[in-house]
Amino acid sequence: MKTKRLEKAAELLLISDERIKDVAFDCGFNDLANFTKSFRDKYTPGEFRSR
């Protein structure tokens, strides 16, 4: 479940101009720090940028 939410967040970050905080909350994360840590664990900055 968490993986799906992170994938959706990654997609939204790539295609929208929404703030990271808004994307995190839209994808079901209630805490920005938790989202940030989870996102970094799944995607390295280089991997995400290469998309």
mmCIF file of the N, C-alpha and C atoms, coordinates in Angstrom:
data_MODEL
# 
_entry.id   MODEL 
# 
loop_
_atom_site.group_PDB 
_atom_site.id 
_atom_site.type_symbol 
_atom_site.label_atom_id 
_atom_site.label_alt_id 
_atom_site.label_comp_id 
_atom_site.label_asym_id 
_atom_site.label_entity_id 
_atom_site.label_seq_id 
_atom_site.pdbx_PDB_ins_code 
_atom_site.Cartn_x 
_atom_site.Cartn_y 
_atom_site.Cartn_z 
_atom_site.occupancy 
_atom_site.B_iso_or_equiv 
_atom_site.pdbx_formal_charge 
_atom_site.auth_seq_id 
_atom_site.auth_comp_id 
_atom_site.auth_asym_id 
_atom_site.auth_atom_id 
_atom_site.pdbx_PDB_model_num 
ATOM 1   N N  . MET A 1 1  ? 0.831  -1.193 0.000   1.00 0.00 ? 1  MET A N  1 
ATOM 2   C CA . MET A 1 1  ? 0.000  0.000  0.000   1.00 0.00 ? 1  MET A CA 1 
ATOM 3   C C  . MET A 1 1  ? 0.878  1.261  0.000   1.00 0.00 ? 1  MET A C  1 
ATOM 4   N N  . LYS A 1 2  ? 1.872  1.257  0.879   1.00 0.00 ? 2  LYS A N  1 
ATOM 5   C CA . LYS A 1 2  ? 2.753  2.416  0.972   1.00 0.00 ? 2  LYS A CA 1 
ATOM 6   C C  . LYS A 1 2  ? 3.504  2.629  -0.344  1.00 0.00 ? 2  LYS A C  1 
ATOM 7   N N  . THR A 1 3  ? 3.898  1.544  -0.973  1.00 0.00 ? 3  THR A N  1 
ATOM 8   C CA . THR A 1 3  ? 4.612  1.636  -2.247  1.00 0.00 ? 3  THR A CA 1 
ATOM 9   C C  . THR A 1 3  ? 3.745  2.304  -3.306  1.00 0.00 ? 3  THR A C  1 
ATOM 10  N N  . LYS A 1 4  ? 2.486  1.934  -3.352  1.00 0.00 ? 4  LYS A N  1 
ATOM 11  C CA . LYS A 1 4  ? 1.561  2.536  -4.325  1.00 0.00 ? 4  LYS A CA 1 
ATOM 12  C C  . LYS A 1 4  ? 1.403  4.038  -4.075  1.00 0.00 ? 4  LYS A C  1 
ATOM 13  N N  . ARG A 1 5  ? 1.313  4.418  -2.798  1.00 0.00 ? 5  ARG A N  1 
ATOM 14  C CA . ARG A 1 5  ? 1.187  5.843  -2.475  1.00 0.00 ? 5  ARG A CA 1 
ATOM 15  C C  . ARG A 1 5  ? 2.444  6.607  -2.871  1.00 0.00 ? 5  ARG A C  1 
ATOM 16  N N  . LEU A 1 6  ? 3.610  5.995  -2.667  1.00 0.00 ? 6  LEU A N  1 
ATOM 17  C CA . LEU A 1 6  ? 4.867  6.640  -3.057  1.00 0.00 ? 6  LEU A CA 1 
ATOM 18  C C  . LEU A 1 6  ? 4.982  6.755  -4.575  1.00 0.00 ? 6  LEU A C  1 
ATOM 19  N N  . GLU A 1 7  ? 4.549  5.738  -5.284  1.00 0.00 ? 7  GLU A N  1 
ATOM 20  C CA . GLU A 1 7  ? 4.577  5.791  -6.750  1.00 0.00 ? 7  GLU A CA 1 
ATOM 21  C C  . GLU A 1 7  ? 3.661  6.889  -7.272  1.00 0.00 ? 7  GLU A C  1 
ATOM 22  N N  . LYS A 1 8  ? 2.491  7.019  -6.676  1.00 0.00 ? 8  LYS A N  1 
ATOM 23  C CA . LYS A 1 8  ? 1.559  8.077  -7.071  1.00 0.00 ? 8  LYS A CA 1 
ATOM 24  C C  . LYS A 1 8  ? 2.150  9.443  -6.763  1.00 0.00 ? 8  LYS A C  1 
ATOM 25  N N  . ALA A 1 9  ? 2.785  9.584  -5.611  1.00 0.00 ? 9  ALA A N  1 
ATOM 26  C CA . ALA A 1 9  ? 3.417  10.846 -5.235  1.00 0.00 ? 9  ALA A CA 1 
ATOM 27  C C  . ALA A 1 9  ? 4.527  11.201 -6.216  1.00 0.00 ? 9  ALA A C  1 
ATOM 28  N N  . ALA A 1 10 ? 5.340  10.227 -6.588  1.00 0.00 ? 10 ALA A N  1 
ATOM 29  C CA . ALA A 1 10 ? 6.423  10.472 -7.539  1.00 0.00 ? 10 ALA A CA 1 
ATOM 30  C C  . ALA A 1 10 ? 5.861  10.951 -8.872  1.00 0.00 ? 10 ALA A C  1 
ATOM 31  N N  . GLU A 1 11 ? 4.790  10.313 -9.315  1.00 0.00 ? 11 GLU A N  1 
ATOM 32  C CA . GLU A 1 11 ? 4.150  10.707 -10.566 1.00 0.00 ? 11 GLU A CA 1 
ATOM 33  C C  . GLU A 1 11 ? 3.639  12.153 -10.482 1.00 0.00 ? 11 GLU A C  1 
ATOM 34  N N  . LEU A 1 12 ? 2.966  12.474 -9.389  1.00 0.00 ? 12 LEU A N  1 
ATOM 35  C CA . LEU A 1 12 ? 2.437  13.828 -9.229  1.00 0.00 ? 12 LEU A CA 1 
ATOM 36  C C  . LEU A 1 12 ? 3.555  14.869 -9.151  1.00 0.00 ? 12 LEU A C  1 
ATOM 37  N N  . LEU A 1 13 ? 4.647  14.535 -8.497  1.00 0.00 ? 13 LEU A N  1 
ATOM 38  C CA . LEU A 1 13 ? 5.764  15.469 -8.401  1.00 0.00 ? 13 LEU A CA 1 
ATOM 39  C C  . LEU A 1 13 ? 6.367  15.752 -9.768  1.00 0.00 ? 13 LEU A C  1 
ATOM 40  N N  . LEU A 1 14 ? 6.330  14.769 -10.648 1.00 0.00 ? 14 LEU A N  1 
ATOM 41  C CA . LEU A 1 14 ? 6.888  14.950 -11.983 1.00 0.00 ? 14 LEU A CA 1 
ATOM 42  C C  . LEU A 1 14 ? 5.973  15.747 -12.905 1.00 0.00 ? 14 LEU A C  1 
ATOM 43  N N  . ILE A 1 15 ? 4.670  15.591 -12.746 1.00 0.00 ? 15 ILE A N  1 
ATOM 44  C CA . ILE A 1 15 ? 3.749  16.198 -13.725 1.00 0.00 ? 15 ILE A CA 1 
ATOM 45  C C  . ILE A 1 15 ? 3.005  17.425 -13.231 1.00 0.00 ? 15 ILE A C  1 
ATOM 46  N N  . SER A 1 16 ? 3.091  17.723 -11.941 1.00 0.00 ? 16 SER A N  1 
ATOM 47  C CA . SER A 1 16 ? 2.315  18.853 -11.430 1.00 0.00 ? 16 SER A CA 1 
ATOM 48  C C  . SER A 1 16 ? 3.225  19.905 -10.809 1.00 0.00 ? 16 SER A C  1 
ATOM 49  N N  . ASP A 1 17 ? 2.646  21.046 -10.539 1.00 0.00 ? 17 ASP A N  1 
ATOM 50  C CA . ASP A 1 17 ? 3.359  22.140 -9.881  1.00 0.00 ? 17 ASP A CA 1 
ATOM 51  C C  . ASP A 1 17 ? 2.970  22.249 -8.413  1.00 0.00 ? 17 ASP A C  1 
ATOM 52  N N  . GLU A 1 18 ? 2.280  21.232 -7.900  1.00 0.00 ? 18 GLU A N  1 
ATOM 53  C CA . GLU A 1 18 ? 1.854  21.256 -6.496  1.00 0.00 ? 18 GLU A CA 1 
ATOM 54  C C  . GLU A 1 18 ? 3.061  21.212 -5.569  1.00 0.00 ? 18 GLU A C  1 
ATOM 55  N N  . ARG A 1 19 ? 2.886  21.796 -4.387  1.00 0.00 ? 19 ARG A N  1 
ATOM 56  C CA . ARG A 1 19 ? 3.941  21.739 -3.380  1.00 0.00 ? 19 ARG A CA 1 
ATOM 57  C C  . ARG A 1 19 ? 4.077  20.304 -2.884  1.00 0.00 ? 19 ARG A C  1 
ATOM 58  N N  . ILE A 1 20 ? 5.283  19.960 -2.454  1.00 0.00 ? 20 ILE A N  1 
ATOM 59  C CA . ILE A 1 20 ? 5.555  18.615 -1.971  1.00 0.00 ? 20 ILE A CA 1 
ATOM 60  C C  . ILE A 1 20 ? 4.611  18.257 -0.827  1.00 0.00 ? 20 ILE A C  1 
ATOM 61  N N  . LYS A 1 21 ? 4.397  19.194 0.058   1.00 0.00 ? 21 LYS A N  1 
ATOM 62  C CA . LYS A 1 21 ? 3.500  18.960 1.194   1.00 0.00 ? 21 LYS A CA 1 
ATOM 63  C C  . LYS A 1 21 ? 2.100  18.585 0.715   1.00 0.00 ? 21 LYS A C  1 
ATOM 64  N N  . ASP A 1 22 ? 1.600  19.291 -0.278  1.00 0.00 ? 22 ASP A N  1 
ATOM 65  C CA . ASP A 1 22 ? 0.260  19.008 -0.801  1.00 0.00 ? 22 ASP A CA 1 
ATOM 66  C C  . ASP A 1 22 ? 0.195  17.628 -1.465  1.00 0.00 ? 22 ASP A C  1 
ATOM 67  N N  . VAL A 1 23 ? 1.239  17.288 -2.208  1.00 0.00 ? 23 VAL A N  1 
ATOM 68  C CA . VAL A 1 23 ? 1.289  15.974 -2.847  1.00 0.00 ? 23 VAL A CA 1 
ATOM 69  C C  . VAL A 1 23 ? 1.299  14.876 -1.788  1.00 0.00 ? 23 VAL A C  1 
ATOM 70  N N  . ALA A 1 24 ? 2.101  15.067 -0.759  1.00 0.00 ? 24 ALA A N  1 
ATOM 71  C CA . ALA A 1 24 ? 2.176  14.069 0.314   1.00 0.00 ? 24 ALA A CA 1 
ATOM 72  C C  . ALA A 1 24 ? 0.814  13.856 0.952   1.00 0.00 ? 24 ALA A C  1 
ATOM 73  N N  . PHE A 1 25 ? 0.126  14.925 1.292   1.00 0.00 ? 25 PHE A N  1 
ATOM 74  C CA . PHE A 1 25 ? -1.186 14.809 1.919   1.00 0.00 ? 25 PHE A CA 1 
ATOM 75  C C  . PHE A 1 25 ? -2.214 14.224 0.955   1.00 0.00 ? 25 PHE A C  1 
ATOM 76  N N  . ASP A 1 26 ? -2.143 14.602 -0.317  1.00 0.00 ? 26 ASP A N  1 
ATOM 77  C CA . ASP A 1 26 ? -3.066 14.047 -1.310  1.00 0.00 ? 26 ASP A CA 1 
ATOM 78  C C  . ASP A 1 26 ? -2.889 12.538 -1.476  1.00 0.00 ? 26 ASP A C  1 
ATOM 79  N N  . CYS A 1 27 ? -1.682 12.060 -1.225  1.00 0.00 ? 27 CYS A N  1 
ATOM 80  C CA . CYS A 1 27 ? -1.390 10.624 -1.382  1.00 0.00 ? 27 CYS A CA 1 
ATOM 81  C C  . CYS A 1 27 ? -1.546 9.842  -0.083  1.00 0.00 ? 27 CYS A C  1 
ATOM 82  N N  . GLY A 1 28 ? -2.093 10.475 0.938   1.00 0.00 ? 28 GLY A N  1 
ATOM 83  C CA . GLY A 1 28 ? -2.426 9.755  2.155   1.00 0.00 ? 28 GLY A CA 1 
ATOM 84  C C  . GLY A 1 28 ? -1.400 9.795  3.267   1.00 0.00 ? 28 GLY A C  1 
ATOM 85  N N  . PHE A 1 29 ? -0.371 10.609 3.119   1.00 0.00 ? 29 PHE A N  1 
ATOM 86  C CA . PHE A 1 29 ? 0.613  10.751 4.188   1.00 0.00 ? 29 PHE A CA 1 
ATOM 87  C C  . PHE A 1 29 ? 0.174  11.890 5.093   1.00 0.00 ? 29 PHE A C  1 
ATOM 88  N N  . ASN A 1 30 ? 0.132  11.640 6.391   1.00 0.00 ? 30 ASN A N  1 
ATOM 89  C CA . ASN A 1 30 ? -0.326 12.653 7.342   1.00 0.00 ? 30 ASN A CA 1 
ATOM 90  C C  . ASN A 1 30 ? 0.813  13.462 7.938   1.00 0.00 ? 30 ASN A C  1 
ATOM 91  N N  . ASP A 1 31 ? 2.026  13.022 7.673   1.00 0.00 ? 31 ASP A N  1 
ATOM 92  C CA . ASP A 1 31 ? 3.191  13.663 8.262   1.00 0.00 ? 31 ASP A CA 1 
ATOM 93  C C  . ASP A 1 31 ? 4.241  13.863 7.169   1.00 0.00 ? 31 ASP A C  1 
ATOM 94  N N  . LEU A 1 32 ? 4.643  15.108 6.942   1.00 0.00 ? 32 LEU A N  1 
ATOM 95  C CA . LEU A 1 32 ? 5.594  15.401 5.876   1.00 0.00 ? 32 LEU A CA 1 
ATOM 96  C C  . LEU A 1 32 ? 6.943  14.735 6.131   1.00 0.00 ? 32 LEU A C  1 
ATOM 97  N N  . ALA A 1 33 ? 7.382  14.670 7.372   1.00 0.00 ? 33 ALA A N  1 
ATOM 98  C CA . ALA A 1 33 ? 8.668  14.038 7.694   1.00 0.00 ? 33 ALA A CA 1 
ATOM 99  C C  . ALA A 1 33 ? 8.629  12.543 7.351   1.00 0.00 ? 33 ALA A C  1 
ATOM 100 N N  . ASN A 1 34 ? 7.534  11.890 7.650   1.00 0.00 ? 34 ASN A N  1 
ATOM 101 C CA . ASN A 1 34 ? 7.378  10.471 7.321   1.00 0.00 ? 34 ASN A CA 1 
ATOM 102 C C  . ASN A 1 34 ? 7.392  10.278 5.806   1.00 0.00 ? 34 ASN A C  1 
ATOM 103 N N  . PHE A 1 35 ? 6.697  11.133 5.086   1.00 0.00 ? 35 PHE A N  1 
ATOM 104 C CA . PHE A 1 35 ? 6.689  11.056 3.628   1.00 0.00 ? 35 PHE A CA 1 
ATOM 105 C C  . PHE A 1 35 ? 8.096  11.226 3.076   1.00 0.00 ? 35 PHE A C  1 
ATOM 106 N N  . THR A 1 36 ? 8.806  12.234 3.563   1.00 0.00 ? 36 THR A N  1 
ATOM 107 C CA . THR A 1 36 ? 10.151 12.526 3.066   1.00 0.00 ? 36 THR A CA 1 
ATOM 108 C C  . THR A 1 36 ? 11.088 11.343 3.283   1.00 0.00 ? 36 THR A C  1 
ATOM 109 N N  . LYS A 1 37 ? 11.053 10.766 4.472   1.00 0.00 ? 37 LYS A N  1 
ATOM 110 C CA . LYS A 1 37 ? 11.911 9.623  4.761   1.00 0.00 ? 37 LYS A CA 1 
ATOM 111 C C  . LYS A 1 37 ? 11.533 8.430  3.889   1.00 0.00 ? 37 LYS A C  1 
ATOM 112 N N  . SER A 1 38 ? 10.262 8.155  3.770   1.00 0.00 ? 38 SER A N  1 
ATOM 113 C CA . SER A 1 38 ? 9.806  7.026  2.952   1.00 0.00 ? 38 SER A CA 1 
ATOM 114 C C  . SER A 1 38 ? 10.170 7.231  1.484   1.00 0.00 ? 38 SER A C  1 
ATOM 115 N N  . PHE A 1 39 ? 10.021 8.447  1.001   1.00 0.00 ? 39 PHE A N  1 
ATOM 116 C CA . PHE A 1 39 ? 10.323 8.752  -0.395  1.00 0.00 ? 39 PHE A CA 1 
ATOM 117 C C  . PHE A 1 39 ? 11.808 8.569  -0.664  1.00 0.00 ? 39 PHE A C  1 
ATOM 118 N N  . ARG A 1 40 ? 12.636 9.061  0.244   1.00 0.00 ? 40 ARG A N  1 
ATOM 119 C CA . ARG A 1 40 ? 14.097 8.917  0.078   1.00 0.00 ? 40 ARG A CA 1 
ATOM 120 C C  . ARG A 1 40 ? 14.528 7.457  0.155   1.00 0.00 ? 40 ARG A C  1 
ATOM 121 N N  . ASP A 1 41 ? 13.843 6.660  0.958   1.00 0.00 ? 41 ASP A N  1 
ATOM 122 C CA . ASP A 1 41 ? 14.171 5.239  1.055   1.00 0.00 ? 41 ASP A CA 1 
ATOM 123 C C  . ASP A 1 41 ? 13.860 4.511  -0.249  1.00 0.00 ? 41 ASP A C  1 
ATOM 124 N N  . LYS A 1 42 ? 12.806 4.930  -0.932  1.00 0.00 ? 42 LYS A N  1 
ATOM 125 C CA . LYS A 1 42 ? 12.401 4.268  -2.179  1.00 0.00 ? 42 LYS A CA 1 
ATOM 126 C C  . LYS A 1 42 ? 13.137 4.824  -3.396  1.00 0.00 ? 42 LYS A C  1 
ATOM 127 N N  . TYR A 1 43 ? 13.306 6.123  -3.458  1.00 0.00 ? 43 TYR A N  1 
ATOM 128 C CA . TYR A 1 43 ? 13.921 6.765  -4.617  1.00 0.00 ? 43 TYR A CA 1 
ATOM 129 C C  . TYR A 1 43 ? 15.173 7.532  -4.201  1.00 0.00 ? 43 TYR A C  1 
ATOM 130 N N  . THR A 1 44 ? 16.288 7.211  -4.845  1.00 0.00 ? 44 THR A N  1 
ATOM 131 C CA . THR A 1 44 ? 17.474 8.037  -4.622  1.00 0.00 ? 44 THR A CA 1 
ATOM 132 C C  . THR A 1 44 ? 17.293 9.292  -5.472  1.00 0.00 ? 44 THR A C  1 
ATOM 133 N N  . PRO A 1 45 ? 17.877 10.416 -5.065  1.00 0.00 ? 45 PRO A N  1 
ATOM 134 C CA . PRO A 1 45 ? 17.709 11.647 -5.852  1.00 0.00 ? 45 PRO A CA 1 
ATOM 135 C C  . PRO A 1 45 ? 18.106 11.486 -7.324  1.00 0.00 ? 45 PRO A C  1 
ATOM 136 N N  . GLY A 1 46 ? 19.199 10.801 -7.577  1.00 0.00 ? 46 GLY A N  1 
ATOM 137 C CA . GLY A 1 46 ? 19.627 10.600 -8.967  1.00 0.00 ? 46 GLY A CA 1 
ATOM 138 C C  . GLY A 1 46 ? 18.636 9.781  -9.764  1.00 0.00 ? 46 GLY A C  1 
ATOM 139 N N  . GLU A 1 47 ? 18.097 8.755  -9.146  1.00 0.00 ? 47 GLU A N  1 
ATOM 140 C CA . GLU A 1 47 ? 17.114 7.905  -9.819  1.00 0.00 ? 47 GLU A CA 1 
ATOM 141 C C  . GLU A 1 47 ? 15.857 8.704  -10.136 1.00 0.00 ? 47 GLU A C  1 
ATOM 142 N N  . PHE A 1 48 ? 15.412 9.500  -9.181  1.00 0.00 ? 48 PHE A N  1 
ATOM 143 C CA . PHE A 1 48 ? 14.184 10.264 -9.385  1.00 0.00 ? 48 PHE A CA 1 
ATOM 144 C C  . PHE A 1 48 ? 14.384 11.329 -10.454 1.00 0.00 ? 48 PHE A C  1 
ATOM 145 N N  . ARG A 1 49 ? 15.511 12.006 -10.431 1.00 0.00 ? 49 ARG A N  1 
ATOM 146 C CA . ARG A 1 49 ? 15.781 13.053 -11.410 1.00 0.00 ? 49 ARG A CA 1 
ATOM 147 C C  . ARG A 1 49 ? 15.892 12.507 -12.819 1.00 0.00 ? 49 ARG A C  1 
ATOM 148 N N  . SER A 1 50 ? 16.379 11.278 -12.946 1.00 0.00 ? 50 SER A N  1 
ATOM 149 C CA . SER A 1 50 ? 16.556 10.695 -14.282 1.00 0.00 ? 50 SER A CA 1 
ATOM 150 C C  . SER A 1 50 ? 15.217 10.400 -14.962 1.00 0.00 ? 50 SER A C  1 
ATOM 151 N N  . ARG A 1 51 ? 14.157 10.397 -14.179 1.00 0.00 ? 51 ARG A N  1 
ATOM 152 C CA . ARG A 1 51 ? 12.825 10.173 -14.747 1.00 0.00 ? 51 ARG A CA 1 
ATOM 153 C C  . ARG A 1 51 ? 12.432 11.411 -15.487 1.00 0.00 ? 51 ARG A C  1 
# 
